[in-house]
């Protein structure tokens, strides 16, 4: 059964505690799971022991044969039996080694993705809009995968390398100090290589990662724009735009491949030369009688092991660099301070729907210039208020303030007499319904999309809402009815059909406040008439805010507020504003 209650606190804690230190952050992510790596290492030592024992067995057999040992057959039999036993033991020990390693790594992999999802759900909307969805997707999928690979390399491969080198050096020093000192000669060579390649590899990894995120974001944009691109004959322009981005990522990847290739080639050549020197050195020692013939094979095997492990360590450097860069990339989300403040906020309780704008102004984050200012008006519970004005006047900003997607930079917004900054937005939003201009559906059935976020809705209530939203005639024509799959983003439906589903989703919640942002803009005249009845019906039961241009949608509003350049230009009923013959009158006359 899937674990749907992952504890993400350890991931946020690790990032907060070790800011700017990706390696320490990674270690902190595994808090409480270190025992898994202990047991993984323990079983690895047992399962990997044939690699260390084989050179000793080989040397024993060669020495006993070349020295004409009288117990040569017994030595061969015992050594062979030992190797067979260890090789058979390898299978269950390997299973246990992978079990403990994978349990820890996969849990952190899932936990990190869950932590990112948690953080995205609480990020302030203005800040979240600054991040392209493709970048967020890249962090959740690609960066977490890189961290998982890094975990394997650091907590498994590095430990394995360390153990292999320690065993090889321990056996060597027990047999010959001279050969041991020769082995140690390779260590400073490895250190020089690591230091010389570390910075350029990190730099190229960082550039490649950013280009990947940019490409991911642009691919998503391209897919969404395909209908617009094709409709306007802009295929070649879009292809050229994407080709430019693909070329940039290819160049970044090429530069990364070159530096990694140089790194691998240089390290390989140096260590191969060192192996030749080791063979020559130990062979001379054998000729002079300082080591036995069989020990030459042993030393060569162990030196090959050491060289192989150090080469593996150097090969891991790009992977580690890439993984640490991904740890930092994930931190851009998990460490973001731009979250909705919920600390000390109280539940608003049953919502009445009374609103007061008191000299409200709003500026985008990191900006001093207010895009709306001096907004002051009162809304009684159950009133219908329409905002009208030219595009960019500030209507959508006001709607965002009403939902709590942004907070006033000046003035106060009171809801039932309480400042919006002092209430739990979640308790407030549960009693809202929002019908946006751009309908957002997920790839489930029509039923799933209507009932999203609700529980215990009867079929009778569902049927009533479908009727009110003007969906019944649409559903009756579909072979699977309510269980028709809408496709990705609802692409199998028309704009009007998607909008009606969005309206039904709002109606099913029995909201105390409803916000309609161009809710009927995608509907034809007949559909709009059908849906207007539903909107009139719901408006009579709750406070309603409308952004619309169509006369039929706003003429019944109790109050129409005309927004011009971020300020209130006129307020009144439809008749009052038309009689006044001001801005609203001129807007209506020019339609």
C-alpha positions in Angstrom: 0.0 0.0 0.0 1.3 3.4 -0.9 2.4 5.7 1.9 0.3 8.8 1.6 1.6 10.3 4.9 5.3 11.0 4.3 6.9 13.0 7.0 8.6 15.9 5.2 9.8 17.8 8.2 13.3 16.3 8.2 13.9 17.6 4.6 13.0 21.2 5.5 15.0 20.9 8.7 18.1 19.7 6.9 17.9 22.6 4.4 17.3 25.1 7.1 20.1 23.9 9.3 22.8 23.5 6.6 22.1 26.4 4.2 24.7 26.6 1.4 26.3 23.3 2.3 24.8 20.7 -0.1 26.8 17.8 1.2 25.7 18.4 4.8 22.2 18.9 3.6 22.3 15.5 1.9 23.6 13.8 5.0 20.8 15.5 7.0 18.2 14.2 4.7 18.9 10.7 5.9 18.5 11.5 9.5 17.0 8.4 11.3 18.1 6.0 8.5 21.9 5.8 9.1 21.5 2.3 10.4 20.3 1.2 7.0 23.7 2.2 5.6 25.5 0.5 8.4 23.8 -2.9 7.6 24.2 -2.3 3.9 27.9 -1.8 4.4 28.2 -4.9 6.7 26.5 -7.2 4.2 28.5 -5.6 1.4 31.8 -6.5 3.1 30.7 -10.1 3.3 29.3 -10.3 -0.2 32.4 -8.6 -1.7 34.9 -10.6 0.2 35.7 -13.0 -2.7 37.3 -10.0 -4.5 39.8 -9.6 -1.6 40.3 -13.2 -0.8 41.0 -14.4 -4.4 44.4 -12.7 -4.7 45.5 -14.3 -1.4 44.2 -17.7 -2.5 45.9 -17.3 -5.9 49.2 -16.3 -4.3 49.0 -19.2 -1.8 48.5 -21.7 -4.6 51.2 -20.3 -6.8 53.7 -20.2 -3.9 52.9 -23.7 -2.8 53.3 -25.0 -6.3 56.6 -23.1 -7.1 58.0 -24.0 -3.7 57.1 -27.7 -4.1 55.2 -27.6 -0.8 54.5 -31.3 0.4 50.9 -30.2 1.3 50.2 -28.6 -2.0 47.1 -30.7 -2.8 45.6 -30.0 0.6 46.3 -26.2 0.2 44.7 -26.2 -3.2 41.6 -28.0 -2.0 41.1 -25.8 1.1 41.6 -22.6 -0.8 39.2 -23.7 -3.6 36.6 -24.7 -1.0 36.9 -21.4 0.7 36.4 -19.5 -2.6 33.3 -21.6 -3.5 31.8 -21.0 -0.1 32.3 -17.2 -0.3 31.0 -17.1 -3.9 27.8 -18.9 -2.9 27.4 -16.6 0.1 27.6 -13.6 -2.3 24.0 -14.1 -3.5 22.0 -13.8 -0.2 24.5 -11.1 1.1 24.0 -9.0 -2.0 20.2 -9.2 -1.6 20.5 -7.9 2.0 23.0 -5.2 1.0 20.6 -3.9 -1.7 17.6 -4.2 0.6 19.0 -1.9 3.3 20.5 0.5 0.8 17.5 0.8 -1.4 15.0 1.2 1.5 16.8 4.3 2.7 17.6 5.9 -0.7 14.1 5.3 -2.1 12.4 6.7 1.0 14.4 9.9 0.7 13.7 10.1 -3.0 9.9 9.9 -2.3 10.2 12.2 0.7 12.0 14.9 -1.3 9.4 14.9 -4.0 6.7 15.0 -1.4 8.5 18.0 0.3 8.6 19.8 -3.0 4.9 19.2 -3.6 4.2 20.4 0.0 6.2 23.6 -0.5 4.7 24.4 -3.9 1.2 24.1 -2.3 2.1 26.9 0.2 4.3 29.1 -1.9 2.8 32.5 -2.4 1.0 32.7 -5.7 2.8 35.9 -7.0 6.2 34.2 -6.4 5.0 30.9 -7.8 3.9 32.6 -11.0 7.5 33.8 -11.5 8.6 30.2 -11.7 7.8 28.4 -15.0 6.0 25.1 -14.5 8.7 23.4 -16.6 11.4 24.4 -14.1 9.3 23.1 -11.2 8.8 19.8 -13.1 12.5 19.5 -13.7 13.3 20.0 -10.0 10.7 17.3 -8.9 11.7 14.8 -11.5 15.3 15.3 -12.8 16.9 16.9 -9.7 15.5 14.4 -7.2 16.7 11.6 -9.5 20.2 13.2 -9.5 20.1 13.3 -5.7 19.1 9.7 -5.6 22.0 8.8 -7.8 24.3 11.0 -5.6 23.1 9.1 -2.5 24.0 5.8 -4.1 27.4 7.1 -4.9 28.2 8.8 -1.6 26.7 6.3 0.8 27.4 3.1 -1.2 30.1 3.5 -3.8 32.3 5.7 -1.7 32.1 3.4 1.3 32.8 0.5 -1.1 35.8 2.3 -2.5 37.1 3.0 1.1 36.7 -0.6 2.2 38.4 -2.0 -0.9 41.4 0.4 -0.5 41.7 -0.3 3.2 41.7 -4.1 2.7 44.2 -4.0 -0.1 46.6 -1.7 1.8 46.2 -3.7 5.0 47.1 -7.0 3.3 50.0 -5.3 1.4 51.5 -3.7 4.5 51.4 -7.0 6.3 53.6 -8.6 3.6 55.9 -5.8 2.4 56.5 -2.2 3.6 58.3 -1.4 0.4 55.4 -2.3 -1.9 53.0 -0.6 0.5 55.0 2.7 0.2 54.9 2.3 -3.6 51.1 2.0 -3.4 50.8 5.2 -1.4 52.6 7.0 -4.2 49.3 6.9 -6.2 47.3 8.9 -3.6 48.8 12.4 -4.2 48.3 11.9 -7.9 44.6 11.3 -7.4 44.4 14.3 -5.1 46.0 16.6 -7.7 43.5 15.3 -10.3 40.5 15.9 -8.1 41.5 19.4 -7.2 42.4 20.4 -10.8 39.0 19.2 -12.3 36.6 20.0 -9.4 35.9 23.6 -10.2 35.5 23.4 -14.0 33.2 20.3 -13.7 31.0 22.1 -11.2 30.8 25.1 -13.4 29.8 23.2 -16.5 27.3 21.0 -14.5 25.6 24.2 -13.2 25.3 25.6 -16.7 24.0 22.4 -18.1 21.4 22.1 -15.3 20.1 25.6 -15.9 19.8 25.0 -19.7 17.9 21.7 -19.0 15.4 23.6 -16.8 15.0 26.3 -19.4 14.4 23.7 -22.1 11.9 21.8 -20.0 9.9 25.1 -19.5 10.0 26.0 -23.2 8.9 22.5 -24.2 5.8 22.8 -22.0 5.1 26.2 -23.5 5.6 24.8 -27.0 3.1 22.0 -26.4 0.5 24.3 -25.0 0.9 26.7 -27.9 0.6 24.1 -30.7 -3.0 25.0 -31.6 -2.1 28.8 -31.7 1.1 28.1 -33.7 -0.7 25.9 -36.3 -3.6 28.3 -36.5 -1.4 31.2 -37.5 1.1 29.3 -39.7 4.0 29.9 -37.3 5.4 26.4 -37.3 8.7 27.4 -38.7 9.1 30.3 -36.2 8.4 27.9 -33.3 10.7 25.3 -34.7 13.5 27.9 -35.0 12.8 29.1 -31.5 13.1 25.5 -30.1 16.0 24.7 -32.3 17.9 27.6 -30.8 17.2 26.3 -27.2 18.0 22.7 -28.2 21.3 24.0 -29.6 22.1 25.8 -26.4 21.6 22.7 -24.3 23.6 20.7 -26.8 26.5 23.2 -26.5 26.3 23.1 -22.7 26.2 19.3 -22.8 29.1 19.2 -25.3 31.3 21.4 -23.0 30.4 19.2 -20.0 31.2 16.0 -22.0 34.6 17.4 -23.1 35.7 18.3 -19.6 34.5 15.0 -18.2 36.2 13.2 -21.1 39.5 14.9 -20.5 39.2 14.1 -16.8 38.6 10.4 -17.5 41.3 10.1 -20.2 44.0 11.7 -18.1 43.2 9.8 -15.0 43.0 6.5 -16.9 46.4 7.0 -18.6 48.2 7.9 -15.4 46.9 4.9 -13.5 47.6 2.5 -16.3 51.2 3.7 -16.4 51.3 3.3 -12.6 50.1 -0.3 -13.0 52.9 -1.0 -15.4 55.4 0.5 -13.0 53.9 -1.7 -10.2 54.3 -4.9 -12.2 57.9 -3.9 -13.1 58.7 -3.0 -9.5 57.4 -6.2 -7.9 58.9 -8.3 -10.6 62.3 -6.9 -9.8 61.7 -7.5 -6.1 60.8 -11.2 -6.9 64.0 -11.6 -9.1 66.1 -10.3 -6.2 64.3 -12.7 -3.8 62.6 -10.1 -1.7 59.1 -11.3 -2.5 57.8 -14.7 -3.6 56.6 -15.3 -7.2 53.0 -15.8 -6.1 53.1 -12.5 -4.2 53.8 -10.6 -7.4 50.3 -11.7 -8.6 48.8 -10.7 -5.2 50.4 -7.2 -5.3 49.4 -6.7 -8.9 45.8 -7.7 -8.1 45.6 -5.4 -5.1 47.3 -2.6 -6.9 44.8 -3.0 -9.7 42.0 -2.9 -7.0 43.4 0.3 -5.6 43.9 1.9 -9.0 40.4 0.8 -10.0 38.9 2.2 -6.8 40.7 5.5 -7.2 39.7 5.7 -10.9 36.1 5.0 -9.8 36.4 7.8 -7.2 37.5 10.2 -10.0 34.8 9.0 -12.3 32.3 9.7 -9.5 33.4 13.3 -9.3 31.2 14.6 -12.1 28.2 12.6 -10.8 28.8 13.9 -7.3 29.2 17.5 -8.7 25.9 17.1 -10.6 24.1 15.6 -7.6 25.3 18.4 -5.3 24.1 21.0 -7.8 20.7 19.3 -7.8 20.6 19.4 -4.0 21.2 23.2 -4.3 18.5 23.4 -7.1 15.9 21.7 -4.9 16.8 24.2 -2.1 15.7 27.0 -4.4 12.2 25.7 -3.6 12.5 24.3 -0.1 14.4 27.3 1.2 12.1 29.8 -0.4 10.8 32.3 2.2 7.8 33.3 -0.1 5.1 31.3 1.6 1.7 32.1 2.9 2.0 32.9 6.6 -0.2 30.6 8.6 1.4 31.0 12.1 -1.0 32.3 14.7 -3.9 32.6 12.3 -7.4 31.7 13.5 -10.2 30.0 11.8 -12.7 32.5 10.3 -15.7 30.3 11.2 -18.9 30.3 9.2 -18.5 33.0 6.5 -21.2 35.7 6.2 -19.7 37.4 3.1 -19.2 41.0 4.2 -16.2 42.8 2.7 -14.5 46.1 3.4 -11.8 47.6 1.2 -10.1 50.3 3.3 -7.8 52.5 1.2 -6.2 49.3 -0.3 -3.1 49.4 -2.5 -1.1 46.6 -4.0 2.4 46.3 -5.4 4.1 43.2 -6.9 6.8 41.5 -4.7 10.1 43.3 -4.9 8.5 46.4 -6.4 7.6 49.8 -4.8 5.1 50.9 -7.4 1.5 50.1 -6.6 -0.6 48.8 -9.5 -3.8 49.6 -7.6 -4.2 52.2 -5.0 -6.8 53.9 -2.7 -9.5 51.2 -3.2 -12.3 51.9 -0.7 -15.7 50.3 -0.8 -18.1 48.1 1.3 -19.9 44.9 0.2 -22.9 43.6 2.2 -23.5 39.8 2.6 -25.3 38.5 -0.5 -24.5 41.4 -2.7 -23.3 41.0 -6.3 -20.4 43.3 -7.2 -19.1 43.6 -10.8 -15.7 45.0 -11.6 -15.3 46.5 -15.1 -12.5 48.4 -16.8 -10.0 48.2 -19.6 -7.5 45.3 -19.8 -4.7 45.9 -17.3 -6.8 48.2 -15.2 -6.4 46.0 -12.1 -9.6 43.9 -12.0 -7.8 40.5 -11.8 -5.5 41.9 -9.1 -8.6 42.8 -7.0 -9.9 39.2 -7.5 -6.5 37.8 -6.4 -6.7 39.9 -3.2 -10.2 38.6 -2.5 -8.9 35.0 -2.7 -5.8 35.9 -0.7 -3.3 35.1 -3.5 -1.7 38.5 -2.6 -1.8 40.7 0.5 -2.5 44.5 0.4 0.7 46.5 0.5 -1.2 49.3 2.0 -4.7 49.7 3.6 -6.8 46.8 5.0 -9.1 44.1 3.6 -11.7 43.1 6.1 -13.8 40.0 5.8 -16.7 39.8 8.2 -15.0 42.6 10.1 -11.6 40.7 10.4 -8.4 41.6 8.7 -7.5 39.0 6.0 -4.0 39.0 7.4 -5.2 37.7 10.7 -7.3 34.7 9.5 -6.5 31.2 8.3 -6.8 31.5 4.6 -7.5 27.8 4.3 -10.6 28.1 6.5 -11.7 31.1 4.4 -11.1 29.5 1.0 -13.0 26.3 1.9 -16.1 28.5 1.7 -15.2 30.1 -1.6 -15.8 29.1 -5.2 -13.7 30.5 -8.0 -14.5 30.2 -11.7 -11.5 31.5 -13.6 -11.4 32.7 -17.2 -9.0 29.9 -18.2 -10.7 26.7 -17.1 -8.3 24.3 -15.4 -9.2 20.6 -15.6 -7.2 17.5 -14.8 -7.0 14.3 -16.8 -9.8 12.4 -15.1 -13.5 12.0 -15.8 -16.2 14.8 -15.9 -17.5 13.4 -12.6 -14.0 13.6 -11.0 -13.5 17.2 -12.1 -16.9 18.4 -10.8 -16.5 16.6 -7.4 -12.9 17.7 -7.0 -12.2 18.4 -3.3 -15.7 17.4 -2.1 -17.0 14.5 0.0 -20.4 12.8 0.4 -22.1 14.5 -2.5 -25.4 12.7 -3.4 -26.3 11.8 -7.0 -29.4 14.0 -6.6 -27.2 17.0 -5.7 -24.9 16.2 -8.5 -27.7 16.0 -11.0 -29.1 19.3 -9.8 -25.8 21.1 -10.3 -25.3 19.5 -13.7 -28.7 20.9 -14.7 -28.0 24.3 -13.3 -24.6 24.6 -15.0 -26.2 23.7 -18.4 -24.2 20.5 -18.6 -27.0 18.0 -18.9 -27.4 18.4 -22.7 -23.6 18.0 -23.1 -23.4 14.9 -20.9 -26.4 13.2 -22.5 -24.6 13.2 -25.9 -21.5 11.5 -24.5 -21.3 7.7 -24.7 -19.8 7.4 -21.2 -21.8 10.3 -19.8 -20.4 11.6 -16.5 -17.6 9.0 -16.7 -16.2 10.4 -19.9 -12.5 11.1 -19.6 -11.8 14.7 -20.5 -8.2 14.2 -21.6 -5.1 16.2 -20.5 -6.2 19.7 -19.5 -9.7 18.8 -20.8 -8.5 18.8 -24.4 -11.2 16.5 -25.5 -13.9 19.1 -24.7 -14.7 22.5 -26.2 -14.0 25.7 -24.4 -17.7 26.2 -23.5 -18.0 22.6 -22.2 -14.9 23.0 -20.0 -16.2 26.3 -18.6 -19.5 24.7 -17.7 -17.7 21.9 -15.8 -15.8 24.7 -14.0 -19.1 26.4 -13.1 -20.5 23.0 -11.9 -17.4 22.5 -9.7 -18.1 25.9 -8.1 -21.8 25.2 -7.6 -21.3 21.8 -6.0 -19.4 23.4 -3.1 -22.4 25.5 -1.9 -20.0 28.5 -1.4 -20.7 31.5 0.7 -18.7 33.7 -1.7 -18.2 33.1 -5.4 -15.7 34.8 -7.7 -16.4 34.8 -11.4 -13.5 36.0 -13.6 -14.9 36.2 -17.1 -16.8 33.0 -16.3 -19.0 33.1 -19.4 -16.3 34.4 -21.9 -15.9 31.0 -23.6 -19.6 30.4 -24.0 -21.7 31.1 -27.1 -24.9 33.1 -26.8 -27.2 30.0 -26.1 -24.8 28.5 -23.6 -24.4 31.8 -21.9 -28.1 32.1 -21.4 -28.3 28.6 -19.9 -25.4 29.3 -17.5 -26.7 32.8 -16.6 -29.7 31.2 -14.9 -27.3 29.1 -12.7 -25.2 32.2 -11.9 -28.3 34.2 -11.0 -29.5 31.3 -8.8 -26.2 31.1 -6.9 -25.8 34.8 -6.7 -29.0 35.1 -4.8 -27.6 32.8 -2.1 -24.1 34.2 -1.6 -21.8 37.2 -2.0 -20.7 37.4 -5.6 -17.8 39.2 -7.3 -17.8 39.3 -11.1 -15.3 40.4 -13.7 -17.0 40.6 -17.0 -17.5 42.7 -20.1 -20.8 41.3 -21.4 -23.9 43.4 -20.6 -26.0 40.3 -19.7 -23.5 39.3 -17.0 -23.2 42.7 -15.2 -26.5 44.5 -15.6 -28.2 42.7 -12.7 -25.3 43.4 -10.3 -26.1 45.3 -7.2 -23.0 47.4 -7.5 -20.7 48.0 -10.5 -17.2 49.4 -9.7 -15.4 50.9 -12.7 -11.6 50.5 -12.3 -9.3 52.9 -14.3 -5.5 52.7 -14.0 -5.7 50.9 -10.6 -8.2 53.3 -9.0 -12.0 53.5 -8.6 -13.4 55.8 -11.2 -17.1 55.2 -10.7 -19.4 53.2 -8.5 -23.2 52.5 -8.9 -25.9 50.3 -10.3 -26.1 49.7 -14.0 -28.9 52.3 -14.4 -27.1 54.9 -12.3 -23.9 54.6 -14.2 -25.6 54.7 -17.6 -27.6 57.8 -16.5 -24.4 59.4 -15.3 -22.9 59.1 -18.8 -19.4 58.8 -17.6 -16.6 56.2 -18.2 -19.0 53.2 -17.9 -21.5 54.8 -20.3 -18.8 55.4 -22.9 -17.5 51.8 -22.5 -20.9 50.4 -23.1 -21.6 52.6 -26.0 -18.4 51.6 -27.8 -19.1 47.9 -27.6 
